[in-house]
Amino acid sequence: MSHRIVITGLGIVSSIGVGKEVFWENCLQGISGIKPIRGFDVSSYRSRLGAQLTEIDFKTFIRPANLRRMDRIGKIVVSAVRLAIDDSGLNLKEEDSGRVGISIGTGLGSSDTVDQFFRSLLKEGPIGAAPLLFQTAVPNAITSHCAIEYGIKGVNITFSHKESSTEMAMTFAYHLLREGRADVILAGGGDELSEPLYHVYSMLGVLSPGRGKGVEGMRPFDRDRNGIVLGEGSGILVLETLEHAKKRGAKIYAEMAGAGLSGSTDGLLRYDLKGDSIARAMSLAARELQTVDYVSGAANSTLDLDRAETSAIKKVFGKQAKEISVSSLKSMIGEFDGSGGIRACGVALSLYHGMIPPTIGTKHLGPECDLDVALGQSKRKEIQSALLNGCSNGGSNISLWFKRYEHMDS
């Protein structure tokens, strides 16, 4: 038996708001989370902007005894999980803990902790390497912290696929639930913005303004786009079988209806410039392509990805391509490997409320990005279904298909 999968809870920790309500209001208003970097010195770089989180009182979300064992990214994701659980109305004490799972994606995990660990190792040798730093530095520590905090004894898994990490975590959860191997899975993930990460991206020349001309900024699909602005945060979806959700009278935001995965072989630091592999993932995700009304784009203000994604959308939808609304939430929250969870929450809210969030910062579409991109301000639109694209350089492409639940037979 194949189960239908629905979204019943959303947990968001982002640079434009903590919690579903604040995040969504700022999304619709086109509020930017991108500001001058604070916390570490970027004076020697051409790029000095980032979408960093504001100060968060993690004690609001996490028990003090567990809080002491977590590093920053652990606290961020565990807090997003708490927000998702609360939003869903789940009472985990009443659930079969073996039928509740967690699936987390993170591109780099505890990048700041890893940096601290190796700095102490280089400075003082093995004696200076703090054991607590080591155990939080491993990528699956984040997922483990979530499971320990909330008593989750079902599937516990971590994925790292660069910019498609959280999309992979949601795909895995979706298939397990469809097969009836769990009732509920908390899926999504996140990443943090750290000093070593900023340094590496700057040295690679991919941060706006990079090696190009023009002012610094995040401008997906714009003719003057010249690189990314890094961000951070976490987004978690409560995914559960429709039967389980209906049994407990849960509020349903949307239905997750499909996932498509593909790869390309263009190089470790390159995207599929023709968009063929991205198009393949989109086609595999949605069984009813004629009903897709909105694409939440992976576009990240790079010359290559924005053009490749545009090409993919045209290849999949043909003449209909310019009738499909497109936007990139990365214009507000920046680009980071774990952004897919936050963007998936945005898609669920778009379907639920019938609103397309804007792509801010973009003024003039590039000639090769001639789609119906929502610019400047949000717009109302009845959305039957939507695609979320996750594309990483190096060849991993994932497209997730979501449907409006109210328009489905229940």
C-alpha positions in Angstrom: 0.0 0.0 0.0 1.3 3.4 -0.9 0.5 6.2 1.6 -0.2 9.8 0.9 2.2 12.2 2.7 1.1 15.5 4.2 2.9 18.5 5.9 1.4 19.2 9.3 4.1 21.4 11.0 6.7 24.0 10.1 9.7 25.0 12.1 11.8 27.9 10.9 14.9 29.6 12.2 16.0 32.2 9.6 17.6 35.6 9.2 14.1 37.0 8.4 12.4 35.5 11.4 12.2 32.8 13.9 8.9 30.9 13.8 6.4 30.4 11.0 4.3 33.6 11.5 7.2 36.1 11.5 9.0 34.4 8.7 6.0 34.3 6.4 5.0 37.9 7.1 8.6 39.1 6.3 8.6 36.8 3.2 5.5 38.5 1.8 6.8 41.9 2.7 10.1 41.2 0.9 12.2 41.9 4.0 15.9 41.1 3.5 17.9 39.2 6.1 21.1 40.3 4.4 23.2 42.8 6.4 26.9 43.5 7.0 28.7 40.5 8.5 29.2 40.7 12.3 31.1 38.4 14.6 34.3 38.0 12.6 36.5 40.3 10.5 35.8 40.6 6.8 37.6 43.9 6.2 40.1 42.2 3.9 37.5 40.8 1.6 35.6 42.4 -1.3 32.4 40.7 0.0 31.2 41.8 3.4 27.5 40.9 3.5 25.7 37.9 4.9 22.3 36.7 6.0 23.1 35.9 9.6 20.7 35.0 12.4 19.8 37.5 15.1 20.6 36.6 18.7 18.4 33.7 19.8 17.6 32.7 23.4 18.0 28.9 22.8 16.8 28.2 26.4 13.3 29.0 25.0 13.5 25.8 22.9 16.0 23.4 24.5 16.4 21.9 28.0 19.3 23.4 29.9 21.0 20.0 30.5 21.1 19.3 26.8 21.8 22.8 25.8 25.3 22.6 27.3 26.2 19.7 25.1 25.3 21.4 21.8 27.3 23.7 19.6 25.6 26.5 17.6 24.3 24.6 14.6 23.0 21.9 16.9 21.0 24.5 18.8 19.7 26.1 15.6 18.3 22.9 14.2 17.0 21.5 17.5 15.2 24.8 18.0 13.6 24.5 14.5 12.5 21.0 15.3 10.8 22.2 18.5 9.0 24.9 16.5 7.8 22.3 14.0 6.6 19.9 16.7 4.7 22.7 18.5 3.2 23.9 15.2 2.0 20.4 14.3 0.3 19.8 17.6 2.0 16.4 18.0 2.2 15.0 21.5 5.3 12.8 21.2 4.5 11.1 24.5 1.4 9.7 23.0 3.1 8.4 19.8 4.9 5.2 19.2 8.5 6.5 19.5 9.7 3.8 17.1 7.3 5.1 14.4 8.5 8.7 14.7 11.8 9.5 12.9 14.1 12.3 12.0 15.9 13.0 8.7 18.3 15.9 8.6 20.4 17.4 5.8 23.4 19.6 6.3 26.1 20.6 3.9 28.9 21.2 6.4 27.4 20.6 9.8 29.4 22.1 12.6 31.8 24.1 10.5 32.7 26.5 13.4 33.2 23.6 15.8 35.5 21.9 13.3 37.5 25.1 13.0 37.9 25.4 16.8 38.9 21.7 17.0 41.6 21.9 14.4 42.9 25.3 15.7 43.4 23.8 19.2 45.0 20.7 17.6 47.5 22.7 15.6 48.3 25.1 18.5 48.7 22.6 21.3 48.8 19.1 19.7 46.6 16.2 20.7 46.5 17.3 24.3 44.8 20.6 23.3 42.0 18.9 21.3 38.9 19.1 23.4 36.9 15.8 23.4 33.6 17.6 23.5 34.4 19.5 20.4 35.1 16.2 18.5 31.8 14.6 19.4 29.8 17.6 18.2 31.9 18.1 15.1 30.8 14.9 13.4 27.9 15.6 10.8 25.4 13.3 12.4 25.7 15.0 15.8 23.0 17.4 14.8 20.4 14.7 14.1 21.4 12.8 17.3 20.9 15.9 19.4 17.4 16.3 17.9 16.5 12.6 18.7 17.8 12.8 22.2 16.0 16.1 23.0 12.6 14.8 21.8 12.9 11.1 22.5 12.7 10.0 18.9 13.6 6.3 18.4 12.6 5.7 14.8 14.8 6.3 11.8 17.7 8.7 12.5 19.7 9.7 9.5 21.9 12.5 8.2 22.5 13.6 4.6 25.3 15.8 3.2 24.9 16.7 -0.5 26.0 20.3 -0.6 23.2 22.6 -1.7 20.7 19.7 -2.0 21.3 18.3 1.5 18.0 19.1 3.0 16.1 18.1 -0.2 17.7 14.7 0.1 16.6 14.4 3.7 13.0 15.2 2.8 13.1 12.8 -0.2 14.2 10.0 2.1 11.6 10.7 4.6 8.9 10.9 1.9 9.7 7.4 0.6 9.9 5.8 4.0 6.5 7.2 4.9 4.9 6.2 1.6 6.1 2.6 2.2 4.5 2.7 5.7 7.8 2.3 7.6 7.0 5.3 9.8 4.0 7.4 10.8 5.8 10.7 11.3 9.2 12.0 10.2 10.7 15.4 11.0 12.6 16.3 7.9 14.7 19.2 6.8 18.0 20.6 8.2 20.2 23.6 8.1 23.7 25.1 8.1 25.6 27.9 9.9 27.7 30.8 8.6 31.2 30.6 10.0 34.5 32.4 9.5 36.3 29.6 7.8 33.4 29.0 5.5 33.2 32.7 4.5 37.0 32.7 3.9 36.8 29.6 1.5 33.9 31.0 -0.5 35.6 34.3 -0.8 38.9 32.8 -2.0 36.9 30.8 -4.6 35.6 34.1 -5.9 31.9 33.1 -5.8 30.7 35.7 -3.3 29.2 38.8 -4.7 30.8 40.8 -6.3 33.3 38.0 -6.8 35.6 38.5 -9.6 33.0 40.4 -11.6 31.9 44.0 -11.7 29.1 45.8 -9.9 28.0 46.3 -6.3 27.7 43.5 -3.8 24.2 41.9 -3.4 22.0 38.9 -3.9 20.1 39.2 -7.3 18.8 35.9 -8.6 17.9 36.0 -12.3 19.1 39.6 -12.6 21.1 40.7 -15.6 23.7 42.2 -13.2 24.0 39.3 -10.8 27.5 38.7 -9.8 27.7 36.0 -7.1 26.1 34.8 -3.9 25.6 36.2 -0.5 26.0 33.5 2.2 23.3 32.8 4.8 22.4 30.4 7.6 19.4 28.9 9.3 17.2 25.9 9.6 13.8 24.7 8.3 12.0 21.6 9.5 8.8 20.0 8.1 6.6 17.5 10.0 5.8 14.9 7.4 3.3 12.2 8.2 0.9 9.8 6.5 -2.5 11.2 5.7 -4.1 8.5 7.8 -2.1 9.4 10.8 -2.8 13.1 10.4 -6.5 12.7 9.9 -6.7 10.4 12.9 -5.3 13.0 15.2 -7.2 15.9 13.5 -4.0 17.7 12.4 -4.0 20.9 10.4 -2.6 20.2 6.9 -0.6 22.7 5.0 0.0 20.8 1.8 0.8 17.4 0.4 4.2 16.2 -0.6 3.5 14.2 -3.8 6.8 13.4 -5.5 10.5 13.7 -5.7 12.9 13.5 -8.6 16.7 13.0 -8.4 19.3 13.3 -11.1 23.0 13.9 -11.5 25.4 15.5 -13.9 29.1 15.1 -14.6 30.2 18.7 -15.4 32.7 19.0 -12.6 33.0 19.3 -8.8 32.5 23.1 -8.8 30.3 23.4 -11.8 26.6 23.3 -12.6 25.0 21.5 -15.6 25.0 24.6 -17.8 22.5 23.3 -20.3 20.0 22.4 -17.5 19.4 18.9 -18.8 19.9 17.2 -15.5 17.8 19.8 -13.6 15.0 19.3 -16.1 15.2 15.5 -15.6 14.8 15.9 -11.8 11.8 18.1 -12.3 10.1 15.7 -14.8 10.7 12.8 -12.4 9.2 14.7 -9.5 5.9 15.8 -10.9 3.6 13.3 -12.5 1.1 16.0 -13.6 3.4 18.7 -15.1 0.4 20.6 -16.5 -0.8 21.5 -13.0 2.4 23.1 -11.8 1.8 26.8 -11.0 4.8 27.8 -9.1 8.5 26.9 -9.0 10.6 27.9 -5.9 13.9 28.2 -7.6 17.4 27.1 -6.7 18.6 30.3 -8.4 21.4 31.8 -6.3 22.5 34.9 -8.2 25.3 33.1 -10.0 25.6 33.4 -13.8 25.6 29.7 -14.3 22.9 28.3 -12.1 20.2 30.9 -12.8 20.7 30.4 -16.5 20.7 26.6 -16.2 17.5 26.5 -14.1 15.7 28.8 -16.5 16.7 26.5 -19.4 15.5 23.5 -17.4 12.1 25.1 -16.7 11.7 25.9 -20.4 12.7 22.3 -21.4 10.2 20.8 -19.1 7.2 23.1 -19.6 7.7 24.3 -23.2 5.3 27.1 -24.1 3.7 27.0 -20.7 7.0 27.9 -19.0 6.3 31.7 -19.0 2.9 31.1 -17.4 4.5 29.5 -14.3 5.4 31.8 -11.4 9.0 31.6 -10.3 10.7 33.1 -7.3 13.9 32.6 -5.2 13.7 32.9 -1.5 17.5 33.0 -1.5 17.2 36.7 -2.4 16.1 37.2 1.2 17.8 34.4 3.2 21.0 34.1 1.2 22.6 30.9 -0.2 23.7 28.1 2.1 23.8 24.3 1.8 20.9 23.7 4.2 18.5 26.3 2.8 16.1 23.8 1.3 14.3 23.1 4.5 13.4 26.8 4.9 12.4 27.1 1.3 10.2 24.0 1.5 8.4 25.6 4.5 7.9 28.6 2.2 6.4 26.4 -0.5 4.0 24.8 1.9 2.9 28.3 3.1 2.5 29.5 -0.5 0.2 26.6 -1.3 -1.8 27.1 1.9 -2.2 30.8 1.6 -2.2 31.2 -2.2 0.7 33.6 -2.3 3.9 33.8 -4.2 6.8 35.5 -2.2 8.9 37.9 -4.2 12.4 37.8 -5.5 13.9 41.0 -4.0 17.0 42.8 -5.2 16.4 41.8 -8.8 15.5 44.7 -11.0 16.0 43.6 -14.6 15.8 40.0 -15.7 18.8 38.7 -17.6 18.0 38.0 -21.2 18.6 34.3 -20.6 16.3 34.3 -17.5 13.1 35.4 -19.2 10.5 33.7 -16.9 7.6 35.0 -14.9 9.7 35.9 -11.9 7.9 37.5 -9.1 9.8 40.7 -8.6 9.7 43.3 -5.8 6.5 42.3 -4.1 4.4 39.2 -3.4 1.4 38.3 -5.5 -1.8 36.4 -4.9 -2.3 33.2 -7.0 -4.3 30.0 -6.5 -1.6 27.4 -6.6 -2.6 23.8 -7.3 0.9 22.4 -7.1 4.5 23.6 -6.9 8.1 22.4 -7.4 11.0 23.1 -5.1 14.4 22.8 -6.8 17.7 22.0 -5.1 20.8 22.1 -7.2 24.4 21.7 -6.1 27.5 22.3 -8.1 29.1 18.9 -8.5 26.1 17.3 -10.0 23.3 16.6 -7.4 19.9 17.9 -8.4 16.6 17.2 -6.5 13.2 18.5 -7.3 10.3 18.1 -4.8 6.6 18.2 -5.9 4.0 19.6 -3.5 0.2 19.8 -3.9 -2.5 21.9 -2.4 -4.2 19.6 0.0 -7.6 21.3 0.0 -8.1 20.5 -3.7 -7.4 16.8 -3.2 -9.8 14.1 -2.4 -9.3 13.4 1.3 
